[in-house]
Amino acid sequence: MPHGDVRTLRDWLDDTADDLRRHLFGRTAQVALGALKDGPALYQARDQGKDQSYFLHSVARERFARVLFPLGELLKQQVRDQKLWACHLGPELGGEGYGQVKLSLMNEILGRSRWAPIIFGCQAPDTGNAEIIAHYGTDEQKERYLRPLLEGEIFSSYSMTEPQGGSDPTRFETRARRDGDEWVIEGWKFFSSNARTAAFLIVMAVTDPDVSAYQGMSMFLVPTDTPGVDIVRNIGLMGEHFGDGHEGMHALIHYNEVRVPAESLLGGEGQAFAIAQTRLGGGRIHHAMRTVGVCQKALDMMCERALSRQTQGSVLADKQSVQNYVADSYAQLMQFRLFVLYVAWEIDQYQDYRKVRHDIAAVKVLTAQVLHDIVQRSIQVHGALGVSNELPLGGYWMMVPVMGLVDGPSEVHRVTVARQILKRYQASPGAWPTEHLPEKLAAARQKFAAQLEHEVANQ
């Protein structure tokens, strides 16, 4: 990977992703041929009631993993050589200590490739998990969990939301009770992303039900192989294949009397909510800037298509509706991008997420909205090809509802914005608004009555 400006890094990322894609697709035939060599196992799977597609999927997944891993490690080393690995963390933790503005500019570029966050050591949920372990973990916890996480040796999962309560902490039912030198965790968690590939989970549980949920919850570091951690199923996202052995990446987990040592507590007892806010603030900005990268790519595709596609005697770029699509998308993207960078600058300036929580919440609301608008226009310009699986636009489109829910639904963030902004104002003192013109005119006449009388007398 060469040194250079932002565009050089972006071009390298796009080229690398294309090379990796060609390399993987070139091995598809090898995977299929390799599966034929496993004929006895295939018939055995059929005899056990599993269809051939289940077996072939398992074989393909295993062999693709063997191809991906060495390629991924090679790319990660190139990133480390250029001092771009895990830049969200400080030098003492193996990162570069980038502030939010530099991280935002970097994430804008990484958003153009699905592979990039893993290759650059900044994939969710590992970035947020690493951040809170770095802030609140003991030396022993950092050595056991943080070091291998930062080295890219393991993955992690953040296990917070629940089936009956979503992300509302006042509805959480998972409990952790102290029993001697251990904590015993009992309950259910829903949509714990990456749990099936994670080495450990960060679990939020109620430790004191007699106080507010915001003071009565704690976080625990739980290895996934701990007895009682039961991943019931791995749920996929809409648009992903269901059944035939295909697994998603978002787990329904039953913590069935899971026992962990007392030193598994992350931070202090009752500090889970404060820890969670530390984790989520910067992450929302990173999501937003990766979305900027996605939107820019969708706009690039839209413009290329508009200049290439002929219909009704001219290219699409000559049609006023398409011109409106391009202009609106560009203006919307530039507004959003600059707002996100402004909020990143605020975080760097104040070093206080709570002081800018209304702006972070506003960014969160706009992320899904801007993504929806620009990707939809790009799909429309591409016509039938836009809704096919031969372009990445379908994947971008499926991100829209995800971005409207991840890190809390947009509706909740709108409430946060409104409440924080309304605190700056007060009700009008009288029956009429303070900008009511008749009232302002009467007040002005009263204020300048002497001058007005003097002027009239001199006429």
Order of alpha helices (4+ residues) and beta strands (2+ residues): alpha-alpha-alpha-alpha-alpha-alpha-alpha-alpha-beta-beta-beta-beta-beta-beta-beta-beta-alpha-beta-beta-alpha-alpha-alpha-alpha-alpha-alpha
